């Protein structure tokens, strides 16, 4: 009587049909936060973003005003509204689209900081970036003290950041 050779323990391979394969490795978590941006970095980025849209207001006031022949008063003409609309579009693209999709407006990119979701560490999206700007009204309504919160807050957040759960990181 012959017996089959013993099974090689190193050649087990896949479990037999109907068996459950082993679990895979866990997924990656959010990227680690390297540190929160300082208040001066945030202010600098805001000023750079303001410099991007300021020329449109200047051009509107120079080329968009007409002097009334009868009263001598300056009144806005069509170019005034065109320049203001262009400034609004450029500012919206910079602050809502770019900051929402990449986490960096032009000012934030120049200073090496990013706007991210406080819970996931990912970019927040355009609608949340727009909502954050609307929530800055809360920062301003209490004598602009909300804008100073990053000076003493542990996560360096303004009140608007707390409302929409965002942080600005290096």
C-alpha positions, 0 to 999 in steps of 0.5 A: 500500500502506498501513501501519497507524499506529505503536503509541503507546508511552504506551498500552501498558496491560496485557500481552497475554493470557498475560503476567505482570502486574508484581509489587506493592509489598512489604508493610508490616513490623512497627511500629517500636519507639519504645523499651523501657519503663524498669524503674520503668514496669514496676514501676509497671504491676505495682503498679497491676495488683496494686491491681486484684486486691487488693480481692478478697483484702481482701473475702475476708478481711473477709466470708469468714471465720467464727469457729468457736463451739467453738474460736474459730478463724476458718475460711473460708466460701463467700464467701471462695472466691467473692471469691478466685475473682472476684479470680483471674478479674479478674486473669486477664482483666487480665494474660492476656486484655487483655495478650495481645490488646492488649499492655496490662493496665490498669497498662500502659495507665495508664503508656503501655507495651505488651507485644509479641513481640520478633520481630514487634512484635505482641501476644503472645496470651493463652496466651503472656501466661499462659506469661510469667507462669508463666516469672516463676517463673524470675525469682523462683527465683534470689532475684528477680534475674530481675526486676532484669534490665531494669536492665542488659539491652540490651532491658530484658527479664526472664528470663521475657521472654527465655524467651518472646521478649517486650519491653515498649515505650513 
